[in-house]
Amino acid sequence: MLYLSILAGFVFLFLGGEALVRGAVALAERLHVSEVLVGLTVVALGTSAPELSVSIDAALKGNPDLAVGNVVGSNIANILLVLGVTALIHELRPETRLIMRDGLFLLAVSVALAALSLTGVLMAAQGFLFLVLLAAYVGYSYWAEEASRSPAVGRWLDEVEDYRTIPPRFIYAVPLVLAGIAGVILGAELLVAGAVGLARQWGVAEAVIGLSLIAVGTSLPELAVCGVAAFRGRGDVAVGNIIGSNISNTLGIVGVTALVAPLPVAHQIAAYDVWIMVLATLILIPLLLNGRRLSRSEAAVFVSLFVLYIASLYLGAPEFVMERFLPRPV
């Protein structure tokens, strides 16, 4: 039953997230919202709805390790697994401007999350600050790409186009949004319940389940979107999806969840996993600067690093690091 609950949770999260984004895109278009703004907000934030729902549900049920682990693990999976698999399909060559602005901003907020994790708990004030930073990022991006007619506008338009299939009429959009919200809420309930039970059954920490099983599962929509973009030869869209998703995860999901309830950070995550997230972001940026591409051989290294990271969680590497570099306070 635990495995069925987890599987059903993933299905509802995926279908609910798709319905929510497609319905929201249709609503925004019927209300004549700028397509660039739709891409920056509705698509970028809407695709993080599964992770948001899971994190809030876990925090409210007293499972903060799942909530934080889901965000950190998803960010690691997005870079090493999703981008790695995507580049195996088609070598990626994103715009240098995208990496310089959005990539460096992602690195900055990743370091900020890692530093705040060392305090042991993320409070409402920090969550509010993260949401302010997210709003400022979206506002600046809209000005830079719409008002200045940046070449990156095409990337946001391509993302909106991917979700412009249904529904064709306004009257269908509202029920689709409501169905999507219901889907992600139900999916989160099933997934969190199954994950907590599985952690107890396996005898592992909830943080490990959040960082591995849940993180990979909630990253599958990004893998599907990026895989399709790679098959179409649109590598800039794939890289942009991942960077935007990680920014939304770090600022949006952590911000909202910390506002809902104080968010304790597991000692393992503060000592080990957030720094793996920072390193994954750090190796991505110089690799793609100056118009360089992410080749298939480099993509294979990314996927191999992700497999090694998951293996390290179950082989005791976090405990080794904690004992030597960040012992628990007495």
N, C-alpha and C positions, 0 to 999 in steps of 0.2 A: 504493500500500500504506500510506503514511503516513496518508492521509485515512481509509482503511478502519480502520486501527488506532485512530485518534482517535474515529471514529464508534462502533466496537464498544466502546471504552472507556466512552463516555458511556452507551451502552445498558446495559452490565453494571453501571455505577455506579448508574444510576437504578433498574433492576430489583432489584439487590442491596440497595440502601438501603431500598426499599419493603418487600422481604421481611424484612429485618432488623428494621425498626421494627414491622411488623405482628406478626411472631412474638414479639418482645420484649414488646409490649403484651399479647398473649395470655398469655404466661408470667407476667407480673407480675399480671395479673388472676386467674389460676388460683392464684397464691400469696397472693391477698387483699391485695395492696399497694394503698395509698390511690391513688385515681384522680388526685388532685392531684399526688402524688409521681411517678406515672407520667408525667403531662404535663410536669412540671419536669425529669425525668431521661431517661426512656426516649424520649419523643417529641422533646424539645428537643435532647438530645445525639445521639440516633440519626439524626436527619435531617442531622446534620453528618458522618455516617460517610463519605460519598464524599469530602468535602474532607480529612478526617483521613487516609484511606487514601492519597490522592494525595500529600499533603504528606510523610507518612512514607516512602512509596516513593521520592519524589524526593530527600529528604534522604539516605536510605541509599545511593542510587545516585550521590551526588555532584552533585546538581542542586539546591542550596539555593535558587537564585533562583526556581525553579518552586514550591518549597514555600512560601516566604514570599509570593511574588507571588500564589499561589492564595488565600491567606487575605485579604490586603489587597484584591485585586481582587474577591473574592467579597463582602466587606463593602461595597465601593463599589457593586457591581452590585445587591446586595440593596436598598440604600436608593434609589438613583437609578433603576435599571431596573425591579426587581420591584415596589417600592412605586408607582413612576410608572405602570407598565402596569396594576397592580391598581386604582389610583385612577381611571384612565381608564375602567375597567369600571364602578366604583361609587365615588362619593365616600366617603372614609374619615373616620370620627369616632371615634377611640379614647378610652378612659378617661383623664382627666387624671392619675389616680393611677398608671397604667401608665407614662406619659411621665415623671412626676416621679421615680419610683423607678428603674425599669429603664432608661429613656432616659438619665437622668443618670449612672447607673452605667456604661452603655455608653460614654458620652462620656469618663468618667474612665479606663476601661481602654484606650480608643482613644488617648488622650493618653499614657498610660503606655507603650503599645507604640511610639508614635512617638518618644518620648524615648529609650527603650532602643535603638531602631534606630540612633540616632546613634552608639552605641558600636561599631557595625559587626558585632557578633555576639551572639546570644542563647545563653547558657550554661544548663547543667542547673539551676543554682541559681535562675535567673530563671524557667525553665520550671516548677520546683517551686512557686515563689511564685505563678505564674499559676494553677496547679491548686488551691492552697490558697484563693485568692480565689474561684475557681469553686465550690468546695465550700461556702465561707461564703455565697456568693450563693444557692446552691440551698437551703441550710439555712434562711437567713433568709426566703427567699421562701415556703418551705413553712410556716414558722411564721406568717408574716404572712397567708397566704391560707387555710390550713387551720385553724389554731388560732384565728385571729381572725375566721374566716368572712368574709373580704374579698369584695366584689362581683366581684373579678377571678377568683375560683374558677371561675365559669362559663366563662371563656375557656379555662382548662386542661381542663375537662371537655369542651368542644366539640372541642378538639384531639384528645383521646383518642378521642372518638366517631368522628372522621374515620378512625381506624385500627382500628376495632373490627369490621371486616367479616369478616376471616378471620385465622387459622383458628378454627373453632368449638370444637376439642377440644385438650386439652393435648398429646396424642400427635403432633399435626401441628405444634405450635408449635416444638418443638426442631429438627426437620429444616428448618423454614422459616428459623429463625435461622442455622443452619449454612450453608444455601444462600445466605442474604443475606451472610454474612461472606465466603464464597467469591466471590460476585459482585463485591463492592466491591474485594476484593484483586485479582482478575483484571482488573476494569475499570481500576484504578489502574495496573497493569502496562502494559496496552495504551495507556492515555492518556499516561502519562509517556514511554513509548518513542516514540509518534507525535509528541508535542509537541517532544521534543528533536530528532528528525529534521527536523521542520518548521522549527524555529528555524534549524537549519543550512542548510536548503534556501532559506529566505527571506533569510538573512543578517541576522537580527535577534537581539537579546539574548533569552536564555531568560526573563528577568524579564518582558519584554513579552508573550511567549506566555502566561506564567502569569497576568499581570494582565488579559489580554483573553480569549483563546480558552478557556483552562481555567477561568478565573473565571466566565465567562458560562455555560459548560457545566455546571459544578457548582452553579450557582444555579438551573438550570431546575427542579429539584424544588420549591424554594421558590416559584418563579413559578407552578407548577401548583397547589400547595396554596393560595396566596394568591388566585389567580384564582378558584378554586372558592369560597373564603370570600367573595370580593367578589360573585359571582353570587348567593350566599345572603344578601347584605346584612349580613355579619358582619365589618365593617371592623376591629373591635377584635382579632379573631383574626388578621387579616392583618398588622396592625402589630405585634402581639405576637409572631407568628412571626418576623418580620424582626429585631426587637430581640433576641429570644432566640437566634436563629441567629447573629447577629453577636457576641453575648457568648460563645457556645460556640466560635465560630471563633477569637476573639481569645485567650481564656483556655485553652480546652480543646485546640484543635488546635496552637497555638503552644506551649503548655505541654508536651503529650505529645511533640511533635516535637523540642523542645529537650532533653528528657530522653533521647530515643533517640540523638541526635547533636547536637554543637554546630551552631548554625544561623547561618551568616554571612548578613548582610543586604546585598544589593546597594546600591551607592552611590546608584543611581537611586531605589530604593525609599525609602531613608532621607531623601533630599533632596526627593523629589517626591510619590510615591504615598501614603505614610502620611499626609501632610498633606492630600491630597485626601480621604482616608478620614475624617480628623478634621473637615474642613470639611463633608463630606456629612452626618455625624452632627450637627454643630452647627446646620446649617440645618433639619434635621428637627425638632429639639426645640421651638424657639420657635414653629414653624409649627403645631404640634399642641397647644400649651398652652392652658389656659383653655377647653377644650371645642371648640376650633376644628376644622374639618374640612380635609382635604386635597382641594381641589377639582380638577376636571378640567383647568382652565387651569394650576394649579400643578403638576399631575401631568405635563402636557405639557412644562413647564419642566424637571422632573426628568429626563424621558427625553432631552430635548435636551441637557442638561448631560452625561448619560452618553455620548451620541454624540460630543460635543465632547471629552470625556476620552479615549475610545478613539482618536479621530483624533489627539489631541495626542501619544499614545504613539508613533505611527508617523510623525509630522511633526517630531519632534525637540524638543518642548517640554521633556522632562526634561533633556536636555543643556543647553538654554538656562538652565534654573533652576539646575542644578548649577554651571555656570561662574560664575554671578553671585552665588549666595547660599550655596552649600555646596561650595566647591572641594575636590577630593581632597587629603588630607594629603600633604605631601611626604615 
